[in-house]
Every structure is written in structure tokens, then in C-alpha cells.
Amino acid sequence: MGKIEQKLKELNIELGKVPAPAAVYVPAKTVGNLVYTSGADCRINGELMFKGKVGCDLTVEQGYEAARQVMINLLAVLKEHLGDLDRIKQVVKLLAFVNSADGFVEQPFVINGASELLEEVFGEKGKHARSAISSNELPFNTPVEIEMIVEFE
């Protein structure tokens, strides 16, 4: 077991099976020494852990938990794609969308659920550039969708 998988185990995080894409795309694509992931949502065993808009259907705290689950799902994608999470040299960037109620402006606090998990797991290598964007709708009524770019060795 690698260092990153050991850290996940210490945090009581189990990576699930990567679901088949819902449309015509691949979960991850390598270009040079970068992996670009497709957007992921907060599914656990095929079911969204939350549905709806943050700021009316969900609290910021629930959005935060959803973002954390999205990142767990993205780590599963990277594990399947790279074979070993220890190959990740650094997390480069997150592009995050929050299904937001009208007037909701706390997207950065929601996406901290993903960013803080990356720093917990990868330490300094988990620090990244990020955009946290409001969306009036997201596929399947997921509260959060995130894609990421990582550099690997």
C-alpha cells in the first residue's frame, strides 16, 4: 500500500468504484505529464448524497460535505487512471461549480470541502489553484461538480 492510500485509510476514506460515464466522454485524459479529469459529482454507490441548490435546498455545510465526496470520487478516478496515487507530483487546479440558489455567494466556502481534503491527503503537494463558480443548474441536480488537473511522475 502506497503512502497516499495509507493516508486515506488513516482518514477512514475508502475509494469507491469509478462509475461508467453518463454521456460521451472519458473520466480522465493524460496529456504529457498532466491528467485532466472530467467533472465528477457527489455519488456514493451510484446515488447522489445530496440533491439541489446550495443556499435553499442545502446548507453551506452540506455543500462542503458534497464537495468533499466529489474529491473522494475524483481520487478514485485518478487511482484507476494512474494505477497509484503516489505518482501524483502535485495538484495543479480545480474548476468547481456550485448549484446555487439566487443570491447565494459563498461558493468558495463550499468548495473548501474538496480543497481541504486535498491538503489533508497530499500536504504541500495538494495545494492548488482554484475557481469556485456559481451555476443555476447542474446535471442530475447535483449540488457540486468539480474537475481537476494533476501533474504526475
Protein Blocks (a to p, Z undefined) as FASTA:
>chain_A
ZZklmmmmmnopacddddddfbdcdfbdcehjaccdddddfbeehiafbgcjehjlpcfk
lmmmmmmmmmmmmmmmmmmmnopaklpmbdfbdcddddddehiaklmmmmmmmmmmmmmm
nmmmlgccddddddfbdehhiabdcddddddZZ
